[in-house]
Structures are given as structure tokens and as C-alpha cells.
Amino acid sequence: MNYLCFLLFFSSALGLKVSLFMDDLSSNRKELLLGSFDIDVPSKAITSKAFLEEVTFDAGSYCIGAKIEDDETQTEVPCFSYLELEAPLHHDIIVDIYDEELYKLTFSYNEHHLGIIPIIREVTTGPTAPAIKLKKVTKTYADKKVNRDEGTAQFAEDDEIVEKTWIQKNWKMLVIGLVLYNLIVNRPGGGDKKEE
């Protein structure tokens, strides 16, 4: 979706003539006419179009411009789209009309068309967000821990509860008891005191 847009407000009573040209923006500034088309703004229709079938140019970066004429005025838009182009052209020139005014020109790549095809599109308003107050959601430590501990089924551990014997549960107490018993029994004097 490689296209650039230029916002253009241009009012018209009956119709507009739009001429497209491309410029290579180099020092010698070669401007090449691509074609022209007429728009009947009130009926939102293209009345006539004349585009060059075969346009020969070197592949590279080009600036697409337009000259817009009505009965009274002429406006030149020197560069509303800057693109990498190569021959032959496969592009749409999309003209957005809003409130019977030329609102926007878009030069867009379309691989299904050969040449340049003008398309008129009426601007519509987009969706509006509901006017309700959004509630802030705070997570507690328990919620965060549950989310952190959750894993995928691939990495989940199968926890099987194994019943332990009394010795397996209390082995530390037994070891401490045996160590204390050995210390008491093996101390010098054997644990018995002799009276003299």
C-alpha cells in the first residue's frame, strides 16, 4: 500500500480538468505529461479521460503533480505523491470529493490495471468512539501470579501427588536425634560421672 496523499481543497461550480505530470526532481527537471481527465463534481463522475498508453521513462524516484483547472481558476500542485516508478505504469489516481469539493488526490499502485485509471471516491465519516468513561482495571498480586504461572500445555508440568511414608516425611528429625545421641554417648567420660 505504497501511496502518498496530498490534501487539497478546491471548490468547483460545475467541473474540473485535472492534468497529471511526473517530474524526476533532478537538476535538469524533465516534466512528463501523463494525461488528463475531467470531473463533474456535482454528479461525482468522470466525464472524459485521456492518458498516454505508452509512457517511456527511466525507472527511479518521481514526483507526481497535478494541474487543476475550472472555469475561473487554475491551481498547480507540484508534488502530491513521491514514488519509485518504472514503466509500464499500473496505477490508480483516486480523487476524494467531500461536500462538492476536491478534497484529496492519491496516486496508488494497482497491479490489476495497465496504465492510469481515475477513480472518484466520496469521503465518509469514520466510526465514532462511544462517549462512556473507561474503567481502569487494576490487577492484584494474585491475578499477576496466576497469569505468570500459566504456561502452554507443552510446558505444563504434570504434578502427581505421591503419598510419603512417616520416615520420608520426618527424616530430618531422625537425623538430628541420632546426631545428638551420638554426641552425648561419645563425649569424654562416657556420660557417667565418677565421684572422688
Backbone as a printed PyTorch tensor [residue, N CA C, xyz], in Angstrom:
tensor([[[  0.8440,  -1.1660,   0.0000],
         [  0.0000,   0.0000,   0.0000],
         [  0.8920,   1.2320,   0.0000]],

        [[  1.5580,   1.3830,  -1.0830],
         [  2.5340,   2.4510,  -1.1750],
         [  1.9170,   3.6280,  -1.9120]],

        [[  1.3540,   4.5330,  -1.1780],
         [  0.8450,   5.7420,  -1.8050],
         [  0.9540,   6.8980,  -0.8390]],

        [[  1.1010,   8.0590,  -1.3910],
         [  1.1980,   9.2690,  -0.5980],
         [  0.0320,  10.1590,  -0.9700]],

        [[ -0.4250,  10.9390,  -0.0410],
         [ -1.6100,  11.7570,  -0.2720],
         [ -1.2810,  13.2230,  -0.0800]],

        [[ -2.0130,  14.0380,  -0.7390],
         [ -1.8980,  15.4760,  -0.5600],
         [ -3.3050,  16.0080,  -0.3710]],

        [[ -3.5320,  16.7150,   0.7240],
         [ -4.8450,  17.2840,   0.9700],
         [ -5.0050,  18.5230,   0.1110]],

        [[ -6.1180,  18.6160,  -0.5530],
         [ -6.3260,  19.6980,  -1.4870],
         [ -7.7690,  20.1480,  -1.3970]],

        [[ -7.9660,  21.3890,  -1.0520],
         [ -9.3070,  21.9400,  -1.0080],
         [ -9.4790,  22.8280,  -2.2310]],

        [[-10.3940,  22.4760,  -3.0870],
         [-10.5880,  23.2110,  -4.3230],
         [-12.0750,  23.1670,  -4.6460]],

        [[-12.7540,  24.2760,  -4.5540],
         [-14.1960,  24.2770,  -4.7950],
         [-14.4750,  24.4280,  -6.2820]],

        [[-15.6140,  23.9430,  -6.7000],
         [-15.9510,  23.9820,  -8.1120],
         [-17.4400,  24.1640,  -8.2840]],

        [[-17.7990,  24.8690,  -9.3220],
         [-19.2140,  25.0520,  -9.6150],
         [-19.7270,  23.8880, -10.4470]],

        [[-19.0980,  23.6030, -11.5800],
         [-19.5940,  22.5410, -12.4460],
         [-18.5900,  21.4140, -12.6480]],

        [[-17.4050,  21.7480, -13.1430],
         [-16.4670,  20.6850, -13.4420],
         [-15.0310,  21.1220, -13.3010]],

        [[-14.1590,  20.1210, -13.2670],
         [-12.7270,  20.3510, -13.1360],
         [-11.9990,  19.5730, -14.2190]],

        [[-10.8890,  20.1400, -14.6720],
         [ -9.9880,  19.4130, -15.5630],
         [ -8.7020,  19.1950, -14.7820]],

        [[ -8.3110,  17.9350, -14.6300],
         [ -7.1160,  17.5720, -13.8700],
         [ -6.0980,  16.9870, -14.8430]],

        [[ -4.9160,  17.6000, -14.9000],
         [ -3.8200,  17.0970, -15.7330],
         [ -2.7240,  16.5710, -14.8130]],

        [[ -2.2740,  15.3550, -15.0730],
         [ -1.2190,  14.7370, -14.2600],
         [  0.1150,  14.8090, -14.9830]],

        [[  1.1630,  15.0660, -14.2260],
         [  2.5090,  15.0580, -14.7780],
         [  3.4610,  14.4550, -13.7620]],

        [[  4.6000,  14.0020, -14.2600],
         [  5.6310,  13.4720, -13.3770],
         [  6.9280,  14.2370, -13.6040]],

        [[  7.6910,  14.3970, -12.5280],
         [  8.9220,  15.1780, -12.5530],
         [  9.9930,  14.3570, -11.8460]],

        [[ 11.1990,  14.3210, -12.4140],
         [ 12.2510,  13.4990, -11.8090],
         [ 13.0480,  14.2310, -10.7320]],

        [[ 12.7680,  15.4900, -10.4790],
         [ 13.3790,  16.3060,  -9.4280],
         [ 14.8990,  16.3920,  -9.5350]],

        [[ 15.4340,  16.1620, -10.7080],
         [ 16.8780,  16.3070, -10.8880],
         [ 17.1890,  17.7480, -11.2780]],

        [[ 18.4390,  18.0070, -11.5680],
         [ 18.8300,  19.3780, -11.8990],
         [ 18.2650,  19.8250, -13.2420]],

        [[ 18.0460,  18.8900, -14.1820],
         [ 17.5190,  19.2980, -15.4810],
         [ 15.9890,  19.3430, -15.5090]],

        [[ 15.3220,  18.8500, -14.4860],
         [ 13.8720,  18.9680, -14.2840],
         [ 13.0800,  18.5970, -15.5440]],

        [[ 13.0720,  17.3220, -15.8810],
         [ 12.2670,  16.8700, -17.0170],
         [ 10.8460,  16.5960, -16.5230]],

        [[  9.8920,  17.3440, -17.0380],
         [  8.4920,  17.1570, -16.6690],
         [  7.8120,  16.4040, -17.8040]],

        [[  7.1080,  15.3160, -17.4710],
         [  6.4800,  14.4740, -18.4760],
         [  4.9840,  14.4170, -18.2080]],

        [[  4.1780,  14.7860, -19.2050],
         [  2.7210,  14.7680, -19.0670],
         [  2.2230,  13.3240, -19.1470]],

        [[  1.4230,  12.9200, -18.1650],
         [  0.8820,  11.5590, -18.1340],
         [ -0.5040,  11.4780, -18.7540]],

        [[ -1.2810,  12.5410, -18.6640],
         [ -2.6280,  12.5590, -19.2140],
         [ -3.5150,  13.4960, -18.4310]],

        [[ -4.7950,  13.4970, -18.7840],
         [ -5.7420,  14.3790, -18.0980],
         [ -7.1130,  13.7260, -18.0580]],

        [[ -7.9570,  14.2340, -17.1610],
         [ -9.3390,  13.7730, -17.0820],
         [-10.2030,  14.9030, -16.5480]],

        [[-11.4940,  14.8470, -16.8890],
         [-12.4600,  15.8560, -16.4590],
         [-13.3910,  15.2440, -15.4270]],

        [[-13.7070,  16.0400, -14.4010],
         [-14.5920,  15.5810, -13.3300],
         [-15.8050,  16.4890, -13.2760]],

        [[-16.9940,  15.8920, -13.2660],
         [-18.2210,  16.6340, -12.9850],
         [-18.4720,  16.4660, -11.4860]],

        [[-18.1400,  17.4970, -10.7110],
         [-18.1510,  17.3920,  -9.2560],
         [-19.5470,  17.1620,  -8.6910]],

        [[-20.5970,  17.8940,  -9.1220],
         [-21.9190,  17.6420,  -8.5180],
         [-22.4160,  16.2090,  -8.7090]],

        [[-22.1710,  15.6250,  -9.8770],
         [-22.6360,  14.2480, -10.0970],
         [-21.5830,  13.2180,  -9.6980]],

        [[-20.3890,  13.6860,  -9.3180],
         [-19.2840,  12.8100,  -8.9030],
         [-18.9830,  11.7570,  -9.9700]],

        [[-18.7420,  12.2400, -11.1840],
         [-18.4840,  11.3480, -12.3060],
         [-17.3170,  11.8810, -13.1280]],

        [[-16.6320,  10.9730, -13.7890],
         [-15.5590,  11.3450, -14.7050],
         [-16.1790,  11.4400, -16.0870]],

        [[-16.1170,  12.6380, -16.6740],
         [-16.7800,  12.8460, -17.9650],
         [-15.8930,  12.4550, -19.1320]],

        [[-14.5880,  12.6820, -19.0380],
         [-13.6820,  12.2610, -20.1110],
         [-12.2970,  12.0360, -19.5240]],

        [[-11.5470,  11.1450, -20.1870],
         [-10.1790,  10.8900, -19.7380],
         [ -9.2960,  10.6420, -20.9500]],

        [[ -8.0780,  11.1110, -20.8630],
         [ -7.1130,  10.9320, -21.9470],
         [ -5.7410,  10.7310, -21.3100]],

        [[ -5.3070,   9.4800, -21.2450],
         [ -3.9980,   9.1570, -20.6840],
         [ -3.1360,   8.5370, -21.7660]],

        [[ -1.8520,   8.7700, -21.6720],
         [ -0.9240,   8.1930, -22.6360],
         [ -0.8550,   6.6850, -22.4180]],

        [[ -0.9700,   5.9360, -23.5000],
         [ -0.9340,   4.4710, -23.3910],
         [  0.4720,   3.9900, -23.0290]],

        [[  1.4580,   4.4380, -23.7620],
         [  2.8390,   4.0290, -23.5290],
         [  3.6350,   5.2390, -23.0690]],

        [[  4.0660,   5.2310, -21.8300],
         [  4.9100,   6.2880, -21.2940],
         [  6.2950,   5.6880, -21.0980]],

        [[  7.2940,   6.2920, -21.7390],
         [  8.6550,   5.7700, -21.6070],
         [  9.4680,   6.7030, -20.7180]],

        [[ 10.0730,   6.1120, -19.7210],
         [ 10.9170,   6.8590, -18.7950],
         [ 11.8280,   5.8650, -18.0920]],

        [[ 12.8880,   6.3760, -17.4950],
         [ 13.8100,   5.5290, -16.7430],
         [ 13.2170,   5.2380, -15.3700]],

        [[ 13.4290,   4.0360, -14.8850],
         [ 12.9330,   3.6800, -13.5510],
         [ 13.6660,   4.5060, -12.5080]],

        [[ 12.9370,   4.9400, -11.4890],
         [ 13.5420,   5.7310, -10.4240],
         [ 12.4920,   6.4550,  -9.6070]],

        [[ 12.9400,   7.4130,  -8.8150],
         [ 12.0380,   8.1850,  -7.9560],
         [ 11.4650,   9.3520,  -8.7440]],

        [[ 10.1480,   9.4840,  -8.6740],
         [  9.4770,  10.5580,  -9.3930],
         [  8.4560,  11.2230,  -8.4880]],

        [[  8.2290,  12.4830,  -8.7900],
         [  7.2350,  13.2730,  -8.0860],
         [  6.0270,  13.4120,  -9.0070]],

        [[  4.8470,  13.0510,  -8.5350],
         [  3.6250,  13.1610,  -9.3230],
         [  2.9390,  14.4600,  -8.9330]],

        [[  2.6300,  15.2710,  -9.9300],
         [  1.9750,  16.5510,  -9.6890],
         [  0.7030,  16.6580, -10.5100]],

        [[ -0.0650,  17.7120, -10.2580],
         [ -1.3330,  17.9040, -10.9660],
         [ -1.5690,  19.3840, -11.2180]],

        [[ -2.2430,  19.6580, -12.3430],
         [ -2.7450,  20.9970, -12.6380],
         [ -4.2580,  20.8810, -12.6640]],

        [[ -4.9170,  21.6750, -11.8430],
         [ -6.3730,  21.5900, -11.7020],
         [ -6.9640,  22.8960, -12.2030]],

        [[ -7.8600,  22.7810, -13.1720],
         [ -8.4640,  23.9680, -13.7760],
         [ -9.9770,  23.8740, -13.6820]],

        [[-10.6050,  25.0030, -13.3900],
         [-12.0470,  25.1170, -13.5610],
         [-12.2870,  26.3280, -14.4550]],

        [[-13.5150,  26.8050, -14.5330],
         [-13.8370,  27.9080, -15.4370],
         [-13.1010,  29.1930, -15.0750]],

        [[-12.8060,  29.4030, -13.8180],
         [-12.2590,  30.6810, -13.3720],
         [-10.7950,  30.6170, -12.9430]],

        [[-10.3630,  29.5420, -12.3370],
         [ -9.0210,  29.5000, -11.7510],
         [ -8.2290,  28.2980, -12.2480]],

        [[ -6.9270,  28.3810, -12.0180],
         [ -6.0270,  27.2700, -12.3140],
         [ -5.0880,  27.1150, -11.1260]],

        [[ -4.9950,  25.8970, -10.6060],
         [ -4.1370,  25.6160,  -9.4570],
         [ -3.1460,  24.5320,  -9.8480]],

        [[ -1.8980,  24.7230,  -9.4640],
         [ -0.8830,  23.7090,  -9.7360],
         [ -0.4020,  23.1150,  -8.4190]],

        [[ -0.4430,  21.8010,  -8.3430],
         [  0.0740,  21.0680,  -7.1890],
         [  1.3430,  20.3760,  -7.6780]],

        [[  2.5260,  20.9130,  -7.3490],
         [  3.7560,  20.4080,  -7.9620],
         [  4.1180,  18.9730,  -7.5690]],

        [[  3.7970,  18.5410,  -6.3590],
         [  4.2000,  17.1970,  -5.9420],
         [  3.2600,  16.7100,  -4.8470]],

        [[  2.2400,  15.9410,  -5.2210],
         [  1.3540,  15.3940,  -4.1910],
         [  1.6880,  13.9460,  -3.8720]],

        [[  2.5820,  13.3340,  -4.6640],
         [  2.9660,  11.9520,  -4.4090],
         [  4.3990,  11.7450,  -4.8960]],

        [[  5.2310,  11.1280,  -4.0730],
         [  6.6260,  10.8600,  -4.4240],
         [  6.8320,   9.3550,  -4.3560]],

        [[  7.0860,   8.7260,  -5.5210],
         [  7.1220,   7.2710,  -5.6020],
         [  8.2990,   6.7780,  -6.4270]],

        [[  8.6460,   5.5070,  -6.2110],
         [  9.5610,   4.7900,  -7.0960],
         [  8.7050,   4.2350,  -8.2300]],

        [[  8.9690,   4.6390,  -9.4590],
         [  8.1570,   4.2160, -10.5980],
         [  9.0200,   3.5190, -11.6340]],

        [[  8.3830,   2.6230, -12.3780],
         [  9.0170,   2.0040, -13.5290],
         [  7.9430,   1.7690, -14.5770]],

        [[  8.3550,   1.7540, -15.8370],
         [  7.4040,   1.5830, -16.9390],
         [  7.1240,   0.0990, -17.1160]],

        [[  5.9370,  -0.2890, -17.4850],
         [  4.7150,   0.4970, -17.6830],
         [  4.0370,   0.7850, -16.3410]],

        [[  3.2320,   1.8230, -16.3330],
         [  2.5430,   2.2270, -15.1050],
         [  1.3240,   1.3460, -14.8540]],

        [[  1.1170,   0.9940, -13.6000],
         [ -0.0640,   0.2500, -13.1450],
         [ -0.6030,   0.9930, -11.9340]],

        [[ -1.2900,   2.1010, -12.1410],
         [ -1.6810,   2.9460, -11.0180],
         [ -3.1170,   3.4390, -11.1460]],

        [[ -3.6870,   3.7680,  -9.9960],
         [ -4.9800,   4.4450,  -9.9150],
         [ -4.7200,   5.8630,  -9.4430]],

        [[ -5.4770,   6.8100,  -9.9730],
         [ -5.4940,   8.1540,  -9.4080],
         [ -6.8490,   8.2760,  -8.7140]],

        [[ -6.8240,   8.2940,  -7.3990],
         [ -8.0550,   8.3160,  -6.6040],
         [ -8.3340,   9.7570,  -6.2190]],

        [[ -9.5380,  10.2170,  -6.5700],
         [ -9.9570,  11.5870,  -6.2890],
         [-11.0330,  11.5220,  -5.2140]],

        [[-10.7440,  12.0910,  -4.0590],
         [-11.7270,  12.1370,  -2.9780],
         [-12.4790,  13.4530,  -3.0560]],

        [[-13.8100,  13.3560,  -3.0410],
         [-14.6690,  14.5400,  -3.0990],
         [-15.4610,  14.6030,  -1.8070]],

        [[-15.4380,  15.7870,  -1.1840],
         [-16.1660,  15.9910,   0.0640],
         [-16.9090,  17.3110,  -0.0300]],

        [[-18.1990,  17.2760,   0.1830],
         [-19.0400,  18.4740,   0.1850],
         [-18.8670,  19.2560,  -1.1200]],

        [[-18.9160,  18.5340,  -2.2390],
         [-18.7760,  19.0850,  -3.5870],
         [-17.4900,  19.8800,  -3.7670]],

        [[-16.4270,  19.4140,  -3.1400],
         [-15.0940,  19.9960,  -3.2910],
         [-14.0940,  18.8690,  -3.5020]],

        [[-13.0880,  19.1560,  -4.3170],
         [-11.9960,  18.2130,  -4.4790],
         [-11.1820,  18.2430,  -3.1970]],

        [[-11.1250,  17.1210,  -2.5100],
         [-10.5490,  17.0750,  -1.1690],
         [ -9.1330,  16.5110,  -1.1680]],

        [[ -8.8960,  15.4410,  -1.9370],
         [ -7.6030,  14.7650,  -1.8740],
         [ -7.3400,  14.0230,  -3.1750]],

        [[ -6.0740,  14.0100,  -3.5920],
         [ -5.6250,  13.2000,  -4.7210],
         [ -4.6600,  12.1440,  -4.1960]],

        [[ -4.8200,  10.9090,  -4.6640],
         [ -3.9480,   9.8180,  -4.2410],
         [ -3.5030,   9.0460,  -5.4740]],

        [[ -2.2150,   8.8660,  -5.6310],
         [ -1.6600,   8.0850,  -6.7350],
         [ -1.2390,   6.7530,  -6.1480]],

        [[ -1.9810,   5.6930,  -6.4800],
         [ -1.8240,   4.4090,  -5.8040],
         [ -1.5190,   3.2960,  -6.8060]],

        [[ -0.6120,   2.3950,  -6.4240],
         [ -0.2570,   1.2570,  -7.2780],
         [ -1.3950,   0.2430,  -7.2980]],

        [[ -1.7120,  -0.2770,  -8.4990],
         [ -2.7250,  -1.3110,  -8.6520],
         [ -2.2390,  -2.2550,  -9.7440]],

        [[ -1.8090,  -3.4330,  -9.3640],
         [ -1.2190,  -4.3630, -10.3290],
         [ -2.2260,  -4.8960, -11.3390]],

        [[ -3.5170,  -4.7340, -11.0840],
         [ -4.5410,  -5.2760, -11.9790],
         [ -4.8620,  -4.3450, -13.1420]],

        [[ -4.3990,  -3.1010, -13.0980],
         [ -4.6690,  -2.1420, -14.1710],
         [ -3.4030,  -1.8770, -14.9600]],

        [[ -3.5580,  -1.6950, -16.2540],
         [ -2.4510,  -1.2550, -17.0880],
         [ -2.7000,   0.2010, -17.4210]],

        [[ -1.7800,   1.0630, -17.0830],
         [ -1.9580,   2.4910, -17.3030],
         [ -2.4380,   3.1640, -16.0300]],

        [[ -3.0850,   4.3160, -16.2090],
         [ -3.5920,   5.0940, -15.0800],
         [ -5.1110,   5.1440, -15.1850]],

        [[ -5.7910,   4.7430, -14.1320],
         [ -7.2510,   4.7150, -14.0990],
         [ -7.7280,   5.7140, -13.0500]],

        [[ -8.5340,   6.7230, -13.4420],
         [ -9.0820,   7.6480, -12.4380],
         [-10.2900,   7.0320, -11.7320]],

        [[-10.3390,   7.1950, -10.4170],
         [-11.4350,   6.6700,  -9.5990],
         [-11.9110,   7.7950,  -8.6890]],

        [[-13.2310,   7.9880,  -8.6290],
         [-13.7890,   9.0010,  -7.7300],
         [-14.3270,   8.2930,  -6.5010]],

        [[-13.9780,   8.8240,  -5.3460],
         [-14.4000,   8.2400,  -4.0810],
         [-14.9580,   9.3570,  -3.2140]],

        [[-16.1300,   9.1210,  -2.6420],
         [-16.7250,  10.1330,  -1.7690],
         [-16.2480,   9.8960,  -0.3420]],

        [[-15.8570,  10.9710,   0.3060],
         [-15.3480,  10.8840,   1.6680],
         [-16.5170,  10.6710,   2.6190]],

        [[-16.3760,   9.7000,   3.4970],
         [-17.3970,   9.4480,   4.5130],
         [-16.7510,   9.5700,   5.8820]],

        [[-17.5700,   9.8500,   6.8610],
         [-17.0390,   9.9580,   8.2180],
         [-16.7990,   8.5590,   8.7730]],

        [[-15.7890,   8.4430,   9.5680],
         [-15.4370,   7.1580,  10.1590],
         [-16.2390,   6.8850,  11.4140]],

        [[-16.0110,   5.7530,  12.0440],
         [-16.7420,   5.4220,  13.2660],
         [-16.3420,   6.3400,  14.4140]],

        [[-17.2900,   6.5680,  15.3030],
         [-17.0300,   7.4130,  16.4750],
         [-16.9960,   6.5340,  17.7150]],

        [[-16.0810,   6.8480,  18.5760],
         [-15.9650,   6.0960,  19.8220],
         [-17.1290,   6.4470,  20.7380]],

        [[-17.6430,   5.4800,  21.4960],
         [-18.7430,   5.7850,  22.4190],
         [-18.2740,   6.7320,  23.5170]],

        [[-19.1870,   7.5730,  23.9570],
         [-18.8450,   8.5810,  24.9620],
         [-19.0850,   8.0420,  26.3640]],

        [[-18.4420,   6.9450,  26.6950],
         [-18.5480,   6.3930,  28.0440],
         [-17.1720,   6.4610,  28.6890]],

        [[-17.1830,   6.5550,  29.9800],
         [-15.9190,   6.6220,  30.6980],
         [-15.3410,   5.2150,  30.8040]],

        [[-14.1000,   5.0910,  30.4270],
         [-13.4410,   3.7950,  30.5170],
         [-12.9880,   3.5510,  31.9470]],

        [[-13.1930,   2.3280,  32.4200],
         [-12.8090,   1.9850,  33.7830],
         [-11.3840,   1.4680,  33.7900]],

        [[-10.6490,   1.9130,  34.7820],
         [ -9.2830,   1.4420,  34.9260],
         [ -9.3080,   0.1030,  35.6520]],

        [[ -8.6290,  -0.8590,  35.0980],
         [ -8.5810,  -2.1910,  35.6850],
         [ -7.2280,  -2.3470,  36.3640]],

        [[ -7.2700,  -2.6240,  37.6570],
         [ -6.0240,  -2.8580,  38.3800],
         [ -5.9420,  -4.3320,  38.7330]],

        [[ -4.7630,  -4.8730,  38.5950],
         [ -4.5660,  -6.2810,  38.9070],
         [ -3.9570,  -6.4040,  40.2920]],

        [[ -4.4250,  -7.3810,  41.0090],
         [ -3.8470,  -7.6650,  42.3160],
         [ -2.6470,  -8.5860,  42.1290]],

        [[ -1.9160,  -8.7860,  43.2100],
         [ -0.7490,  -9.6570,  43.1460],
         [ -1.1590, -11.0810,  42.7720]],

        [[ -2.2940, -11.5390,  43.2840],
         [ -2.7480, -12.9020,  42.9880],
         [ -3.0670, -13.0500,  41.4970]],

        [[ -3.7020, -12.0210,  40.8880],
         [ -4.0080, -12.0800,  39.4560],
         [ -2.7320, -12.1450,  38.6300]],

        [[ -1.7460, -11.3350,  39.0080],
         [ -0.4890, -11.3300,  38.2730],
         [  0.2210, -12.6700,  38.4010]],

        [[  0.1690, -13.2660,  39.6050],
         [  0.8320, -14.5430,  39.8270],
         [  0.1650, -15.6400,  39.0020]],

        [[ -1.1610, -15.6210,  38.9360],
         [ -1.8740, -16.6190,  38.1420],
         [ -1.5000, -16.4760,  36.6800]],

        [[ -1.4560, -15.2310,  36.1710],
         [ -1.0980, -15.0140,  34.7710],
         [  0.3420, -15.4270,  34.4910]],

        [[  1.2360, -15.1800,  35.4300],
         [  2.6340, -15.5140,  35.2350],
         [  2.8360, -17.0250,  35.2780]],

        [[  2.1190, -17.7100,  36.1580],
         [  2.3040, -19.1470,  36.3120],
         [  1.6570, -19.9540,  35.1970]],

        [[  0.7370, -19.3330,  34.4820],
         [  0.0980, -20.0670,  33.4010],
         [  1.0950, -20.2560,  32.2720]],

        [[  1.1420, -21.4410,  31.7470],
         [  2.0240, -21.7260,  30.6260],
         [  1.2360, -22.4520,  29.5600]],

        [[  1.9000, -22.7640,  28.5050],
         [  1.2250, -23.5200,  27.4690],
         [  1.1720, -24.9820,  27.8820]],

        [[  0.3570, -25.7420,  27.2130],
         [  0.2070, -27.1560,  27.5410],
         [  1.5090, -27.9080,  27.2890]],

        [[  2.3100, -27.4000,  26.3710],
         [  3.5670, -28.0600,  26.0540],
         [  4.5230, -28.0170,  27.2370]],

        [[  4.5280, -26.9010,  27.9780],
         [  5.4580, -26.7420,  29.0770],
         [  4.8230, -26.9920,  30.4390]],

        [[  3.5890, -27.3970,  30.4730],
         [  2.9190, -27.6330,  31.7480],
         [  3.5000, -28.8840,  32.4070]],

        [[  3.6210, -28.8290,  33.7040],
         [  4.1460, -29.9650,  34.4430],
         [  2.9800, -30.7800,  34.9920]],

        [[  3.1440, -32.0710,  34.9170],
         [  2.1290, -32.9550,  35.4760],
         [  2.4970, -33.2050,  36.9340]],

        [[  1.7700, -32.6030,  37.8380],
         [  2.0290, -32.7660,  39.2680],
         [  1.1920, -33.9260,  39.7900]],

        [[  1.8830, -35.0080,  40.1370],
         [  1.2010, -36.1500,  40.7210],
         [  1.4880, -36.1410,  42.2190]],

        [[  0.4660, -36.2930,  42.9910],
         [  0.6240, -36.3150,  44.4420],
         [  0.9900, -37.7360,  44.8500]],

        [[  2.1720, -37.8700,  45.4310],
         [  2.6600, -39.1710,  45.8780],
         [  2.5920, -39.1770,  47.4020]],

        [[  1.9630, -40.1940,  47.9450],
         [  1.8390, -40.3120,  49.4010],
         [  3.1750, -40.7710,  49.9720]],

        [[  3.7200, -39.9960,  50.9430],
         [  5.0130, -40.3100,  51.5400],
         [  4.8050, -41.0760,  52.8540]],

        [[  5.8070, -41.9080,  53.1740],
         [  5.7530, -42.6460,  54.4430],
         [  6.1640, -41.7180,  55.5780]],

        [[  6.0110, -42.2130,  56.8380],
         [  6.3470, -41.3960,  58.0010],
         [  7.8420, -41.0930,  58.0350]],

        [[  8.6690, -42.0460,  57.6410],
         [ 10.1250, -41.8500,  57.6430],
         [ 10.5220, -40.8250,  56.5840]],

        [[  9.8820, -40.8650,  55.3830],
         [ 10.1890, -39.8870,  54.3490],
         [  9.7910, -38.4760,  54.7730]],

        [[  8.7280, -38.3660,  55.5330],
         [  8.2770, -37.0500,  55.9750],
         [  9.1470, -36.5030,  57.0950]],

        [[  9.6370, -37.3750,  58.0340],
         [ 10.3120, -36.9190,  59.2490],
         [ 11.7740, -37.3270,  59.3150]],

        [[ 12.4540, -37.5070,  58.2090],
         [ 13.8410, -37.9630,  58.2120],
         [ 14.7850, -36.9400,  58.8410]],

        [[ 14.4670, -35.6550,  58.7070],
         [ 15.3460, -34.6300,  59.2890],
         [ 15.3490, -34.7230,  60.8200]],

        [[ 14.2080, -34.9660,  61.4060],
         [ 14.1230, -35.0800,  62.8660],
         [ 14.8850, -36.3130,  63.3550]],

        [[ 14.7900, -37.3880,  62.5800],
         [ 15.5160, -38.6010,  62.9530],
         [ 17.0250, -38.3810,  62.8890]],

        [[ 17.5040, -37.6920,  61.8590],
         [ 18.9410, -37.4340,  61.7260],
         [ 19.4240, -36.5590,  62.8660]],

        [[ 18.6730, -35.5120,  63.1980],
         [ 19.0670, -34.6320,  64.3050],
         [ 19.0970, -35.4170,  65.6220]],

        [[ 18.1130, -36.2570,  65.8360],
         [ 18.0770, -37.0770,  67.0540],
         [ 19.2650, -38.0170,  67.1480]],

        [[ 19.6290, -38.6750,  66.0450],
         [ 20.7760, -39.5830,  66.0440],
         [ 22.0860, -38.8380,  66.2830]],

        [[ 22.2460, -37.6650,  65.7100],
         [ 23.4700, -36.8800,  65.9150],
         [ 23.5820, -36.4720,  67.3750]],

        [[ 22.5080, -36.0010,  67.9820],
         [ 22.5380, -35.6090,  69.3970],
         [ 22.8350, -36.8210,  70.2950]],

        [[ 22.2570, -37.9350,  69.9950],
         [ 22.5000, -39.1600,  70.7760],
         [ 23.9730, -39.5380,  70.7140]],

        [[ 24.5590, -39.4980,  69.5130],
         [ 25.9800, -39.8390,  69.3630],
         [ 26.8760, -38.8500,  70.0880]],

        [[ 26.5330, -37.5850,  70.0980],
         [ 27.3410, -36.5890,  70.8050],
         [ 27.3090, -36.8370,  72.3150]],

        [[ 26.1750, -37.1690,  72.8050],
         [ 26.0480, -37.3880,  74.2500],
         [ 26.7610, -38.6710,  74.6560]],

        [[ 26.6190, -39.7180,  73.9350],
         [ 27.1950, -41.0070,  74.2810],
         [ 28.7080, -40.9850,  74.1140]],

        [[ 29.2370, -40.3380,  73.1310],
         [ 30.6660, -40.3870,  72.8260],
         [ 31.4700, -39.2490,  73.4390]],

        [[ 30.9540, -38.5010,  74.3340],
         [ 31.7650, -37.4310,  74.9140],
         [ 32.7320, -38.0430,  75.9300]],

        [[ 33.8210, -37.3390,  76.2050],
         [ 34.7930, -37.9190,  77.1340],
         [ 34.1560, -38.1400,  78.5070]],

        [[ 34.3460, -39.1820,  79.0110],
         [ 33.7910, -39.5300,  80.3170],
         [ 32.6630, -40.5120,  80.1680]],

        [[ 32.2060, -40.7200,  78.9390],
         [ 31.2210, -41.7550,  78.7090],
         [ 29.8500, -41.4320,  79.2160]],

        [[ 29.6390, -40.2770,  79.6790],
         [ 28.3090, -39.9250,  80.1370],
         [ 28.0990, -40.2040,  81.6100]],

        [[ 28.9850, -40.9860,  82.2910],
         [ 28.8550, -41.2590,  83.7250],
         [ 29.8740, -40.4210,  84.4650]],

        [[ 29.4690, -39.8290,  85.5350],
         [ 30.3860, -39.0180,  86.3330],
         [ 30.8730, -39.8790,  87.5040]],

        [[ 32.1680, -39.8190,  87.7400],
         [ 32.7480, -40.5480,  88.8580],
         [ 32.9730, -39.5780,  89.9950]],

        [[ 32.6410, -40.0330,  91.1550],
         [ 32.8690, -39.1790,  92.3280],
         [ 34.1760, -39.5730,  92.9760]],

        [[ 34.9520, -38.6340,  93.4110],
         [ 36.2260, -38.9430,  94.0320],
         [ 36.1980, -38.6230,  95.4640]]])
